[in-house]
């Protein structure tokens, strides 16, 4: 019988000189599941294990390209960013699936991880049995505009500081101005951009006046890494232009799914999972009325969905 401490891990060499850190946890003969972390750039810790029963699941997780224990870090050399794309991470996931001899798996994603989960499933639908998503995003151009431009309607004072720090010229998107700064050859310029960016992240993540700053942003290196990858992916709308996630839902319309979202999520509005759900016949949507981008009730609903899917035939 597996225990909660049963962990195997390793590194996988993939393309463009990247080395991907991965972990397996739970029952070696259990139902395979893949957890995709948020960010982009957050990396994995141990919290994701709380969604799964270790007796039922073999849980696979990875530090996505350029972050966590994977190497090289995206913040070390901005010149390498062009090789860090959604399509590249999807190739990394497929390489890991083949390395671990997994035929198909349940996908669980949180925040940015939901965009990645949807993109992966649309590219490799035959390898996905079910999907559980929390704090749903698709990282569309409209979503990026909302979070970097339109949210001034909610936080005008804080947005003015955020926009001013970007150095955006007249007619230039704030996200494009930040990308120019976060990829600057000047370390001081990059550090200042990362600080301003993370200050804005702390503002829009919650409408709760008692909300506290994310402690991760206290570390300058962590701050720089997170800002670098988030800005990179948002500038490029997750490299999913064209039909985007919503325009390709027919590829996964028969895959059972649970979408869980907080009504008070101002960073990613409820319209995002609502539209997905309407275009996804096999999905269910759970709305948590009194939570924002994440909370205990969202966690409970996701954990319940994962438990229900464990009973389905593998």
C-alpha positions in Angstrom: 0.0 0.0 0.0 1.5 3.4 -1.0 1.9 6.1 1.6 1.8 9.8 1.2 5.6 9.9 1.4 6.0 7.6 -1.7 7.8 9.9 -4.2 10.0 9.2 -7.2 11.5 12.0 -9.2 14.0 12.7 -11.9 15.1 15.0 -14.7 14.2 14.6 -18.4 16.3 16.1 -21.2 14.1 17.7 -23.8 14.7 20.1 -26.7 16.4 23.4 -26.8 18.8 22.3 -24.0 16.1 22.2 -21.4 16.0 19.8 -18.4 12.6 19.2 -16.9 12.2 18.2 -13.3 9.3 15.7 -12.6 7.8 13.8 -9.7 5.5 10.8 -9.3 3.5 10.2 -6.1 1.0 7.8 -4.8 0.1 4.3 -6.1 2.4 3.0 -8.9 -0.6 0.9 -10.2 -3.2 3.6 -9.6 -5.0 5.7 -12.1 -2.6 8.1 -13.8 -3.1 11.8 -13.2 -1.1 14.9 -14.3 -1.1 18.1 -12.2 -0.3 21.3 -14.0 0.8 24.2 -11.8 -0.1 27.9 -12.2 1.9 31.0 -12.9 3.3 30.6 -15.5 6.5 30.0 -13.5 5.2 29.0 -10.0 6.6 25.5 -10.1 5.3 22.6 -8.0 5.4 22.2 -4.3 3.5 19.6 -2.3 0.0 21.3 -2.0 -1.3 19.7 -5.2 -1.1 16.2 -3.6 -4.0 17.2 -1.3 -6.4 16.8 -4.3 -5.6 13.1 -4.7 -6.1 9.9 -2.7 -2.6 8.2 -2.9 -4.2 4.8 -2.8 -6.2 5.6 -6.0 -3.9 7.7 -8.1 -0.4 7.7 -9.6 0.1 11.5 -9.6 2.6 13.0 -12.0 3.8 16.7 -11.8 6.5 18.7 -13.3 8.2 22.0 -13.0 7.3 23.5 -16.4 10.0 24.6 -18.7 12.1 27.5 -17.3 11.0 27.4 -13.7 11.2 25.6 -10.4 13.9 22.9 -10.5 13.9 22.7 -14.2 16.8 24.2 -16.0 17.8 26.7 -17.3 15.6 29.2 -15.5 13.8 31.7 -17.8 15.0 34.6 -15.8 18.7 33.7 -16.3 18.8 34.6 -19.9 15.8 36.4 -21.6 17.4 35.5 -25.0 16.1 31.9 -24.5 12.5 33.0 -24.1 11.5 32.3 -27.7 11.9 28.6 -27.1 9.5 28.7 -24.1 6.1 28.4 -25.5 2.8 26.6 -24.8 3.6 24.2 -27.7 7.1 23.5 -26.3 5.6 22.7 -22.8 3.1 20.4 -24.5 6.0 18.5 -26.2 7.7 18.3 -22.8 4.5 16.8 -21.3 4.2 14.2 -24.1 7.9 13.3 -23.7 7.3 12.8 -20.0 4.2 10.7 -20.6 6.1 8.4 -22.9 9.1 8.3 -20.5 6.8 7.1 -17.7 4.9 4.7 -20.0 1.5 6.3 -19.3 -1.1 5.7 -21.9 -3.6 8.3 -20.8 -4.3 10.4 -17.7 -6.7 12.6 -15.8 -5.5 16.3 -16.1 -5.8 18.7 -13.1 -4.9 22.3 -13.7 -5.0 25.4 -11.6 -5.1 29.0 -12.9 -2.5 29.2 -15.7 -2.4 25.4 -15.5 -6.0 25.4 -16.8 -4.9 27.1 -20.0 -2.1 24.6 -20.4 -4.4 21.7 -19.6 -6.9 22.8 -22.2 -4.2 23.3 -24.8 -2.6 20.0 -24.1 -6.0 18.2 -24.2 -6.9 19.8 -27.5 -3.5 18.7 -29.0 -3.6 15.2 -27.6 -7.3 14.3 -26.8 -6.7 10.6 -26.9 -4.3 10.9 -24.0 -6.8 12.6 -21.7 -9.4 10.6 -19.7 -11.0 13.5 -17.7 -10.2 17.1 -16.8 -10.5 19.1 -13.5 -9.9 22.8 -13.6 -9.9 25.4 -10.9 -9.6 29.2 -11.3 -10.2 28.8 -15.0 -8.3 30.9 -17.6 -7.7 30.6 -21.4 -5.1 33.4 -21.6 -6.9 34.9 -24.6 -6.0 38.4 -25.9 -9.2 39.7 -24.3 -8.2 38.2 -20.9 -4.8 39.8 -21.1 -6.3 43.1 -22.0 -8.7 42.9 -19.1 -6.0 42.2 -16.5 -3.5 44.7 -17.8 -5.7 47.5 -19.1 -9.4 47.2 -18.3 -8.9 46.6 -14.6 -8.1 50.2 -14.2 -11.9 50.6 -13.9 -11.7 48.6 -10.6 -8.3 49.8 -9.3 -7.7 53.2 -11.0 -5.1 54.4 -8.5 -3.0 51.2 -8.5 -3.3 50.8 -12.2 -1.9 54.3 -12.8 1.2 53.3 -10.9 1.4 50.0 -12.8 1.0 51.7 -16.2 3.5 54.5 -15.3 6.1 51.9 -14.3 5.8 50.2 -17.6 7.0 53.2 -19.5 4.4 52.6 -22.2 4.4 55.1 -25.0 1.1 56.5 -26.4 -0.8 53.8 -28.2 1.5 51.0 -26.8 0.0 48.1 -24.9 1.1 48.0 -21.3 2.0 44.3 -21.7 4.3 45.1 -24.6 6.0 47.9 -22.6 6.6 45.5 -19.7 8.0 42.8 -22.1 10.5 45.3 -23.4 11.6 46.1 -19.8 11.6 42.5 -18.5 13.9 41.4 -21.4 16.2 44.4 -21.1 20.0 43.8 -20.9 20.0 46.1 -17.9 19.5 44.1 -14.7 18.2 47.2 -12.8 15.5 47.8 -15.4 14.4 44.1 -15.2 14.4 44.2 -11.4 12.2 47.3 -11.4 9.8 45.9 -13.9 9.5 42.7 -11.9 8.8 44.7 -8.7 6.1 46.8 -10.3 4.5 43.8 -12.0 4.3 41.8 -8.8 2.9 44.8 -6.9 0.1 44.8 -9.5 -0.4 41.0 -9.1 -1.0 41.6 -5.4 -3.6 44.2 -6.2 -5.8 42.4 -8.6 -5.6 38.9 -7.1 -8.4 39.7 -4.6 -11.1 42.2 -3.7 -10.7 41.3 -0.1 -9.4 44.3 1.8 -7.7 42.1 4.3 -5.8 40.3 1.5 -2.0 40.1 2.2 0.9 40.4 -0.3 2.1 37.1 -1.8 5.2 36.2 0.3 6.9 34.7 -2.8 7.4 38.3 -4.1 9.7 39.1 -1.2 12.5 37.1 -2.9 14.0 39.2 -5.8 15.0 36.1 -7.8 11.5 34.5 -7.4 9.9 37.8 -8.3 12.0 38.2 -11.4 11.3 34.6 -12.6 7.5 34.9 -12.1 7.3 38.3 -13.8 9.5 37.1 -16.7 7.3 34.1 -17.5 3.9 35.7 -16.9 4.8 38.7 -19.0 6.2 36.5 -21.7 3.1 34.3 -21.9 0.6 37.2 -21.6 2.3 39.3 -24.3 1.9 36.3 -26.7 -1.6 35.3 -25.5 -0.2 31.9 -24.5 0.9 31.5 -28.1 -2.7 30.4 -28.9 -3.8 33.1 -31.3 -6.2 32.1 -34.1 -9.2 30.2 -32.8 -7.7 30.0 -29.3 -8.9 27.6 -26.7 -12.6 28.5 -27.1 -12.5 28.1 -30.9 -11.2 24.5 -30.7 -13.6 23.0 -28.1 -14.9 20.5 -30.6 -11.6 18.6 -30.1 -12.4 17.8 -26.5 -16.2 18.1 -26.3 -16.7 14.5 -25.2 -14.0 14.5 -22.4 -15.7 14.6 -19.0 -14.7 17.7 -17.1 -15.4 19.7 -13.9 -14.8 23.5 -13.9 -14.6 25.3 -10.6 -14.5 29.0 -10.3 -15.1 31.8 -7.8 -17.7 34.4 -8.5 -15.5 37.0 -6.9 -12.5 36.3 -9.1 -11.7 39.7 -10.6 -8.5 38.5 -12.2 -10.2 35.9 -14.3 -13.9 36.7 -14.6 -16.6 34.1 -14.3 -17.4 34.7 -18.0 -14.4 32.6 -18.9 -15.5 29.2 -17.5 -19.1 30.1 -18.3 -18.3 30.3 -22.0 -16.1 27.2 -21.9 -18.9 25.3 -20.2 -21.5 26.4 -22.8 -19.2 25.1 -25.5 -18.4 21.9 -23.7 -21.3 19.4 -23.5 -19.4 16.9 -21.2 -18.4 19.6 -18.7 -20.0 20.6 -15.4 -19.4 24.1 -13.8 -19.3 24.7 -10.1 -19.5 28.4 -9.1 -18.3 29.3 -5.6 -20.2 32.4 -4.7 -18.0 33.8 -1.9 -14.4 33.1 -3.2 -12.1 34.8 -5.7 -9.2 33.3 -7.6 -8.8 30.5 -5.0 -10.0 29.3 -1.6 -11.0 26.4 0.6 -14.3 25.8 -1.2 -12.7 25.7 -4.6 -10.1 23.2 -3.3 -12.9 21.1 -1.8 -14.9 21.0 -5.1 -11.8 20.1 -7.1 -10.9 17.4 -4.7 -14.4 16.0 -4.9 -14.3 15.9 -8.6 -11.0 14.1 -8.6 -12.4 11.5 -6.2 -15.4 10.9 -8.4 -13.3 10.4 -11.5 -11.2 7.8 -9.6 -14.1 5.4 -9.8 -14.3 5.6 -13.6 -12.8 2.7 -15.6 -9.2 3.3 -16.4 
